[in-house]
Amino acid sequence: MRRFWSDDKGSMIVMFAVALIPVLALMGAAIDYSRANLARTKMQGALDATGLFLSRLPAGTSQDDLNAKGTVFFFANYTETDVLGIQLSIVPAETPGKLNLTASGTYNPILVSLAGVTSFPVGTKTEVKWGNSRLRVALVLDVTGSMSSAGKMDAMKTATKNLLTMLKNAATVNGDVYVSIIPFNRDVAVAPSNYTADWVRWDLWDAANGTCNIGSYSSKSTCEALHTGSCSLPQYASKNSCQNNGGIWNTTDVNGVWTPAAHSTWNGCITDRDKDPVGTADYDTKNTTPTILNPATLFPAHQYSSCPAQIMALSYDWIALNQKVDALSPLGMTNQGIGLAWGWQSLTGAPFTIPAFDANYAYKHVIILLSDGLNTQNRWSTSTSAIDAREAITCTNVKATGVVLYTVQVNTDGDPTSTVLQNCATDSGKFFMLTSASQMITTFDQIGTELSDLHLSQ
């Protein structure tokens, strides 16, 4: 008996058996913790996705709709069975335009329950903002004479007004979304009251609009050439030859005097800015700020008889924007380049007053250029290829600044695909070739959905 009580050969087994329980509990806790942490990570992902989904709903969505749609979306994305009794909460934050989302439940452990732990809580939360970016959109719309056929003008108006409604609904507060409208044909038009503005250039207009006191001559050059008088060098009978050969021309009457018309009679039309023959300036393809110190940067007045509707600067006055669309009418030739240039200008600078930027937001700029035909006339040419070449440069310049460009060709007459419009789009998915007027409505709906997502993306 004494030998039995003094024998210690089996003590390690007893000690191991005693230590095994806490070791297993620690191992089980590590495994259960890893599983619970994985379940929480997946819960966070599902909650973030739910918040992003809800942020894309209209800002006026009711609390009941938020709860119902958020619950369906969350549980479609979170299918873990280890967490039970999940509660989802969706409540408006104190800051307008934000939502607070929380999810919580109970994790049922598998191994650590051996140590008497039967459950522990798992939860997460997130905050989302409706429209943490802001959107500025220029609608560059073809109002040329060919838009009067095949129901195109009416369809464009319907499509544009539908798009305005979508953009309005995407805004949480005033200023979230601004829109400008740039109707174009050969020219664009501003209010004629701008005739005193220092960004308007008058030399071309003055040369073409005025009166000659020889009533049968309406051209300035012809009028001045007929100015009568005598030369101090008798062998030269014309004014030009006299002056060119060092003579002094003495006016004997006032025939041939050209008087430019009053600028207040201007109809508001603007033609292309100057292009540089050597390509170093090319102000017709840029958004350079106009300055009287460099007349080539100014916008030339033009008395175009088919002047389009006036442009409308960036605005969130949705009633006025819709009224502008109603006022559009088809007339004139096609110059997509000038419409694009002024759409870009409306987003970036003078002569437009650009709304101030808020440092708390990221800003995204978009141009939608719609045209129903090929280019036919600009300030210098009636050659489609020559006009396309100017527009292509503008497209490249616009995209280089990060502006997103959508282009839409409404081709109801069997024209070839416009290469310049196709290449002008930011990517292939943003060029649309339409063969009927009604497709404008569905296309603008698609663009509106993309812009709403662009505005609301986190």
C-alpha positions as CSV (number, residue, x, y, z in Angstrom):
1,M,0.0,0.0,0.0
2,R,2.8,2.3,0.8
3,R,4.3,1.7,-2.6
4,F,1.0,2.6,-4.3
5,W,0.7,5.9,-2.5
6,S,4.2,6.8,-3.2
7,D,4.1,5.9,-7.0
8,D,3.9,9.1,-9.1
9,K,4.3,7.7,-12.6
10,G,0.7,8.6,-13.7
11,S,0.7,12.2,-12.4
12,M,1.3,13.7,-15.8
13,I,-1.8,12.1,-17.2
14,V,-3.8,13.6,-14.4
15,M,-2.3,17.0,-14.9
16,F,-2.8,16.9,-18.7
17,A,-6.5,15.9,-18.2
18,V,-6.9,18.8,-15.8
19,A,-5.2,21.3,-18.2
20,L,-7.0,20.0,-21.3
21,I,-10.3,21.7,-20.5
22,P,-8.9,25.3,-20.5
23,V,-6.7,24.6,-23.5
24,L,-9.7,23.3,-25.5
25,A,-11.7,26.3,-24.3
26,L,-9.0,28.7,-25.6
27,M,-8.8,26.9,-28.9
28,G,-12.5,27.0,-29.2
29,A,-12.6,30.6,-28.3
30,A,-10.1,31.4,-31.1
31,I,-12.1,29.4,-33.6
32,D,-15.4,30.9,-32.6
33,Y,-13.9,34.4,-32.5
34,S,-12.6,34.0,-36.1
35,R,-16.0,32.7,-37.2
36,A,-17.8,35.6,-35.4
37,N,-15.3,38.1,-36.9
38,L,-15.9,36.7,-40.4
39,A,-19.7,37.0,-39.8
40,R,-19.3,40.6,-38.7
41,T,-17.1,41.4,-41.7
42,K,-19.8,40.0,-44.0
43,M,-22.4,41.9,-42.1
44,Q,-20.5,45.1,-42.6
45,G,-20.2,44.5,-46.3
46,A,-23.9,43.8,-46.6
47,L,-24.7,46.9,-44.5
48,D,-22.4,49.2,-46.6
49,A,-24.0,47.8,-49.8
50,T,-27.5,48.5,-48.3
51,G,-26.5,52.0,-47.5
52,L,-25.2,52.6,-51.0
53,F,-28.4,51.2,-52.5
54,L,-30.6,53.4,-50.3
55,S,-28.5,56.5,-51.1
56,R,-29.6,56.1,-54.7
57,L,-33.2,56.4,-53.9
58,P,-34.9,59.8,-54.4
59,A,-34.2,62.2,-51.5
60,G,-37.9,62.3,-50.6
61,T,-38.3,58.5,-50.1
62,S,-40.4,57.8,-47.0
63,Q,-39.1,56.1,-43.9
64,D,-41.4,53.1,-44.5
65,D,-40.0,52.7,-48.0
66,L,-36.4,53.0,-46.7
67,N,-37.1,50.3,-44.0
68,A,-38.9,48.0,-46.4
69,K,-36.4,48.3,-49.3
70,G,-33.4,48.3,-47.0
71,T,-34.5,45.2,-45.2
72,V,-35.1,43.2,-48.4
73,F,-31.7,44.3,-49.9
74,F,-29.7,43.6,-46.7
75,F,-31.0,40.1,-46.2
76,A,-30.5,39.3,-49.8
77,N,-26.9,40.1,-49.3
78,Y,-26.4,38.7,-45.8
79,T,-27.1,35.0,-45.5
80,E,-24.9,33.9,-42.6
81,T,-26.6,31.3,-40.3
82,D,-24.2,31.7,-37.3
83,V,-25.8,35.0,-36.3
84,L,-29.4,34.9,-35.1
85,G,-32.0,37.5,-34.2
86,I,-30.6,40.1,-36.6
87,Q,-32.0,43.6,-36.1
88,L,-31.6,46.2,-38.8
89,S,-32.1,50.0,-38.1
90,I,-32.3,52.7,-40.7
91,V,-32.7,56.2,-39.3
92,P,-32.0,59.7,-40.7
93,A,-28.9,61.4,-39.3
94,E,-28.9,64.8,-37.7
95,T,-27.1,66.1,-40.8
96,P,-29.6,66.5,-43.6
97,G,-29.2,64.2,-46.5
98,K,-27.5,61.4,-44.4
99,L,-28.7,58.0,-43.1
100,N,-27.4,56.0,-40.2
101,L,-27.6,52.2,-40.5
102,T,-26.9,49.6,-37.8
103,A,-27.2,45.8,-37.8
104,S,-26.8,43.6,-34.8
105,G,-27.5,40.0,-33.8
106,T,-26.3,37.1,-31.6
107,Y,-23.5,34.7,-32.5
108,N,-24.0,31.2,-31.2
109,P,-20.6,29.6,-30.6
110,I,-19.7,26.1,-31.4
111,L,-16.7,25.2,-29.2
112,V,-16.4,27.9,-26.6
113,S,-19.9,26.8,-25.4
114,L,-17.9,24.0,-23.6
115,A,-16.7,26.6,-21.3
116,G,-20.2,27.8,-20.6
117,V,-20.4,30.7,-23.1
118,T,-23.6,30.2,-25.0
119,S,-23.8,33.4,-27.1
120,F,-22.3,36.9,-27.6
121,P,-23.4,40.0,-29.6
122,V,-22.2,40.9,-33.1
123,G,-23.0,44.3,-34.7
124,T,-21.8,47.0,-37.0
125,K,-22.9,50.4,-38.3
126,T,-22.4,52.7,-41.3
127,E,-23.4,56.2,-42.4
128,V,-24.2,57.1,-46.0
129,K,-24.9,60.4,-47.7
130,W,-27.3,61.1,-50.4
131,G,-25.2,62.8,-53.1
132,N,-21.8,63.3,-51.6
133,S,-20.8,64.6,-55.0
134,R,-22.4,67.4,-57.0
135,L,-23.2,67.3,-60.7
136,R,-23.1,70.0,-63.4
137,V,-24.5,69.1,-66.8
138,A,-24.5,71.1,-70.1
139,L,-27.2,70.0,-72.5
140,V,-25.9,70.9,-76.0
141,L,-29.0,70.6,-78.3
142,D,-29.2,70.7,-82.1
143,V,-32.0,73.1,-83.2
144,T,-31.1,73.2,-86.9
145,G,-33.8,73.2,-89.6
146,S,-33.6,69.4,-90.1
147,M,-34.8,68.8,-86.6
148,S,-38.3,69.8,-87.9
149,S,-38.6,66.5,-89.7
150,A,-39.6,63.0,-88.5
151,G,-40.9,64.3,-85.1
152,K,-37.4,64.9,-83.9
153,M,-38.0,68.3,-82.3
154,D,-41.0,67.2,-80.2
155,A,-39.2,64.0,-79.2
156,M,-36.1,66.0,-78.1
157,K,-38.2,68.3,-76.0
158,T,-39.9,65.3,-74.3
159,A,-36.6,63.5,-73.7
160,T,-34.9,66.6,-72.4
161,K,-37.8,67.5,-70.0
162,N,-37.8,63.9,-68.7
163,L,-34.0,64.1,-68.1
164,L,-34.5,67.4,-66.2
165,T,-37.0,65.7,-63.9
166,M,-34.6,62.8,-63.2
167,L,-31.8,65.3,-62.4
168,K,-34.1,67.3,-60.2
169,N,-35.1,64.2,-58.3
170,A,-31.4,63.2,-57.8
171,A,-30.8,66.4,-55.9
172,T,-31.1,66.4,-52.1
173,V,-30.8,70.2,-51.8
174,N,-30.6,73.1,-54.2
175,G,-27.2,73.3,-55.8
176,D,-26.6,69.5,-55.8
177,V,-27.3,69.5,-59.6
178,Y,-27.0,72.4,-62.0
179,V,-27.9,72.3,-65.7
180,S,-27.2,74.6,-68.6
181,I,-28.9,74.5,-72.0
182,I,-27.0,75.4,-75.1
183,P,-29.2,75.4,-78.3
184,F,-27.0,75.6,-81.4
185,N,-27.2,75.7,-85.2
186,R,-24.5,77.5,-87.2
187,D,-24.2,79.9,-84.2
188,V,-25.3,80.2,-80.6
189,A,-27.2,83.1,-79.3
190,V,-27.1,85.3,-76.1
191,A,-29.4,88.1,-75.0
192,P,-29.0,91.1,-77.4
193,S,-28.7,93.2,-74.3
194,N,-25.1,92.0,-74.1
195,Y,-24.1,94.4,-76.8
196,T,-22.3,96.5,-74.2
197,A,-20.5,93.5,-72.7
198,D,-16.7,93.6,-73.0
199,W,-16.5,90.0,-74.1
200,V,-18.3,90.6,-77.4
201,R,-16.1,91.4,-80.5
202,W,-17.5,93.8,-83.1
203,D,-15.1,94.1,-86.0
204,L,-16.7,91.4,-88.1
205,W,-20.2,92.6,-87.4
206,D,-19.3,96.2,-88.1
207,A,-17.9,95.3,-91.5
208,A,-21.1,93.4,-92.5
209,N,-23.9,95.5,-90.9
210,G,-24.3,99.2,-91.7
211,T,-25.2,101.6,-94.4
212,C,-23.5,103.2,-97.4
213,N,-24.5,106.6,-98.6
214,I,-24.5,105.2,-102.1
215,G,-27.6,103.2,-101.5
216,S,-27.0,100.6,-104.2
217,Y,-24.0,99.2,-102.3
218,S,-24.5,97.3,-99.1
219,S,-20.9,95.9,-98.9
220,K,-18.4,97.9,-96.8
221,S,-15.5,97.1,-99.2
222,T,-17.5,98.1,-102.3
223,C,-18.8,101.2,-100.6
224,E,-15.3,102.4,-99.6
225,A,-13.8,101.5,-103.0
226,L,-16.2,104.0,-104.6
227,H,-15.3,106.8,-102.4
228,T,-14.7,109.7,-104.8
229,G,-12.0,112.4,-104.9
230,S,-8.8,113.5,-106.5
231,C,-5.1,112.4,-106.1
232,S,-2.2,114.8,-105.6
233,L,-0.5,112.6,-108.2
234,P,-2.7,113.1,-111.3
235,Q,-1.8,109.9,-112.9
236,Y,-3.6,107.9,-110.2
237,A,-7.4,108.2,-110.4
238,S,-8.4,105.7,-107.8
239,K,-8.1,106.1,-104.0
240,N,-6.2,102.8,-103.5
241,S,-3.6,103.4,-106.3
242,C,-3.1,106.9,-105.1
243,Q,-2.4,106.0,-101.5
244,N,-0.3,102.9,-102.5
245,N,2.0,105.1,-104.6
246,G,2.6,107.8,-102.0
247,G,-0.1,110.2,-103.2
248,I,-2.6,112.1,-101.0
249,W,-6.2,111.4,-101.7
250,N,-8.3,114.5,-101.4
251,T,-12.0,113.8,-100.8
252,T,-14.3,115.9,-103.0
253,D,-17.6,114.5,-101.7
254,V,-18.9,112.0,-99.2
255,N,-19.9,109.3,-101.6
256,G,-19.0,105.8,-100.5
257,V,-18.9,106.4,-96.7
258,W,-19.7,103.3,-94.7
259,T,-21.5,103.8,-91.4
260,P,-21.8,100.7,-89.1
261,A,-25.2,100.0,-87.6
262,A,-25.8,100.7,-83.9
263,H,-24.8,97.7,-81.9
264,S,-28.1,97.8,-80.1
265,T,-29.6,96.4,-83.4
266,W,-27.7,93.1,-83.0
267,N,-29.8,90.0,-82.7
268,G,-27.6,88.3,-80.2
269,C,-26.0,85.7,-82.5
270,I,-22.4,84.6,-81.8
271,T,-20.1,82.9,-84.3
272,D,-16.9,80.9,-83.8
273,R,-14.0,82.5,-82.1
274,D,-10.7,82.9,-84.0
275,K,-8.6,80.0,-85.1
276,D,-4.9,80.4,-85.3
277,P,-3.4,79.5,-88.7
278,V,-0.4,77.9,-87.0
279,G,-2.4,76.2,-84.3
280,T,-1.0,77.9,-81.2
281,A,-4.1,79.7,-80.2
282,D,-7.2,78.1,-81.7
283,Y,-9.6,79.9,-79.4
284,D,-12.6,78.3,-81.3
285,T,-11.6,75.0,-79.7
286,K,-10.7,76.1,-76.2
287,N,-12.4,77.6,-73.1
288,T,-10.0,80.5,-72.8
289,T,-11.3,83.4,-70.7
290,P,-12.1,86.3,-73.0
291,T,-10.1,89.5,-72.5
292,I,-10.1,92.8,-74.3
293,L,-6.2,92.6,-74.1
294,N,-6.4,89.8,-76.7
295,P,-9.2,90.5,-79.2
296,A,-8.9,87.0,-80.6
297,T,-10.3,85.6,-77.4
298,L,-13.5,87.6,-77.6
299,F,-16.7,86.2,-79.0
300,P,-17.5,87.7,-82.4
301,A,-21.0,89.1,-82.9
302,H,-22.9,87.9,-86.0
303,Q,-26.2,89.0,-87.5
304,Y,-27.3,85.4,-88.5
305,S,-30.8,85.5,-89.9
306,S,-31.6,82.0,-88.4
307,C,-30.4,82.9,-84.9
308,P,-31.3,80.0,-82.5
309,A,-32.9,80.3,-79.1
310,Q,-30.7,82.0,-76.4
311,I,-28.4,79.9,-74.2
312,M,-29.3,79.4,-70.5
313,A,-26.5,79.4,-68.0
314,L,-26.1,76.8,-65.2
315,S,-29.3,76.8,-63.1
316,Y,-31.4,74.7,-60.8
317,D,-34.5,76.7,-61.6
318,W,-36.3,73.7,-63.0
319,I,-39.3,75.6,-64.2
320,A,-37.2,78.0,-66.2
321,L,-35.1,75.2,-67.6
322,N,-38.3,73.5,-68.8
323,Q,-39.5,76.7,-70.3
324,K,-36.3,77.1,-72.2
325,V,-36.8,73.6,-73.7
326,D,-40.4,74.6,-74.7
327,A,-39.0,77.7,-76.5
328,L,-36.7,75.7,-78.9
329,S,-37.5,75.8,-82.6
330,P,-35.7,74.3,-85.6
331,L,-33.9,76.5,-88.1
332,G,-30.5,77.1,-89.6
333,M,-27.4,75.1,-90.6
334,T,-25.3,72.7,-88.4
335,N,-22.1,73.6,-86.5
336,Q,-21.7,71.1,-83.6
337,G,-18.4,72.5,-82.7
338,I,-19.7,75.9,-81.5
339,G,-22.4,74.2,-79.4
340,L,-19.8,72.0,-77.8
341,A,-17.4,74.9,-77.2
342,W,-20.2,76.9,-75.5
343,G,-21.4,73.9,-73.5
344,W,-17.8,73.6,-72.1
345,Q,-17.7,77.3,-71.5
346,S,-20.9,77.2,-69.5
347,L,-19.3,74.7,-67.1
348,T,-16.0,76.5,-66.7
349,G,-15.9,80.3,-67.1
350,A,-16.6,83.7,-68.6
351,P,-18.7,85.0,-70.0
352,F,-20.7,82.7,-67.7
353,T,-20.8,83.3,-63.9
354,I,-20.0,79.9,-62.5
355,P,-21.7,79.0,-59.2
356,A,-19.2,78.8,-56.3
357,F,-17.8,75.4,-55.4
358,D,-18.1,73.9,-51.9
359,A,-15.0,72.3,-50.6
360,N,-17.1,69.6,-48.8
361,Y,-18.1,68.1,-52.2
362,A,-16.6,66.6,-55.2
363,Y,-17.8,68.0,-58.5
364,K,-18.5,66.1,-61.7
365,H,-19.0,67.8,-65.0
366,V,-20.9,66.4,-67.9
367,I,-21.7,67.5,-71.5
368,I,-24.5,65.8,-73.5
369,L,-24.2,66.7,-77.2
370,L,-27.2,65.8,-79.4
371,S,-27.3,66.3,-83.2
372,D,-29.4,65.0,-86.0
373,G,-27.0,65.5,-88.8
374,L,-23.6,66.1,-90.2
375,N,-21.8,69.5,-89.9
376,T,-22.7,71.8,-92.8
377,Q,-21.5,75.4,-92.0
378,N,-19.3,77.3,-89.5
379,R,-17.7,80.7,-89.7
380,W,-15.1,79.7,-92.3
381,S,-16.5,76.8,-94.3
382,T,-19.3,74.6,-95.6
383,S,-17.0,71.5,-95.8
384,T,-18.2,68.8,-93.4
385,S,-14.6,67.5,-93.1
386,A,-13.2,70.9,-92.3
387,I,-15.8,71.6,-89.7
388,D,-15.4,68.1,-88.2
389,A,-11.7,68.7,-87.9
390,R,-12.3,71.8,-85.7
391,E,-14.8,69.9,-83.6
392,A,-12.5,67.0,-83.1
393,I,-9.9,69.3,-81.5
394,T,-12.5,70.7,-79.1
395,C,-13.5,67.2,-78.2
396,T,-10.0,66.3,-77.3
397,N,-9.5,69.5,-75.2
398,V,-12.8,68.9,-73.3
399,K,-12.0,65.3,-72.4
400,A,-8.5,66.3,-71.3
401,T,-10.0,68.3,-68.5
402,G,-12.0,65.4,-67.1
403,V,-15.4,66.4,-68.4
404,V,-17.6,63.4,-69.2
405,L,-18.9,63.6,-72.8
406,Y,-22.0,61.9,-74.1
407,T,-22.7,62.2,-77.8
408,V,-26.0,61.3,-79.5
409,Q,-26.5,61.1,-83.3
410,V,-30.2,61.0,-84.3
411,N,-29.9,59.5,-87.8
412,T,-33.4,59.3,-89.4
413,D,-32.2,60.1,-92.9
414,G,-29.7,57.3,-93.5
415,D,-26.6,59.5,-93.0
416,P,-23.3,57.7,-92.3
417,T,-22.2,57.3,-88.7
418,S,-20.6,60.6,-87.6
419,T,-17.0,59.7,-86.9
420,V,-16.4,62.9,-85.1
421,L,-19.4,62.3,-82.7
422,Q,-18.4,58.7,-82.2
423,N,-14.8,59.6,-81.3
424,C,-15.9,62.6,-79.2
425,A,-17.7,60.5,-76.6
426,T,-15.7,59.7,-73.4
427,D,-15.9,56.0,-74.3
428,S,-17.8,53.8,-76.7
429,G,-20.6,53.3,-74.2
430,K,-21.4,57.0,-74.2
431,F,-22.0,57.3,-78.0
432,F,-25.5,56.6,-79.2
433,M,-26.6,56.1,-82.8
434,L,-30.4,56.5,-83.0
435,T,-32.5,55.7,-86.1
436,S,-35.8,57.1,-84.8
437,A,-37.0,60.2,-83.0
438,S,-38.6,58.1,-80.2
439,Q,-35.2,56.6,-79.3
440,M,-34.2,60.0,-77.9
441,I,-36.6,59.5,-75.0
442,T,-35.2,56.1,-74.0
443,T,-31.6,57.2,-74.5
444,F,-32.0,60.3,-72.3
445,D,-33.7,58.1,-69.7
446,Q,-30.6,55.8,-69.8
447,I,-28.2,58.7,-69.5
448,G,-30.3,60.2,-66.7
449,T,-30.0,57.0,-64.7
450,E,-26.3,56.9,-65.2
451,L,-26.0,60.5,-64.2
452,S,-28.1,59.9,-61.0
453,D,-25.7,57.0,-60.1
454,L,-22.7,59.2,-60.9
455,H,-24.1,61.9,-58.6
456,L,-25.0,59.5,-55.8
457,S,-21.9,57.2,-55.9
458,Q,-19.9,57.2,-52.7
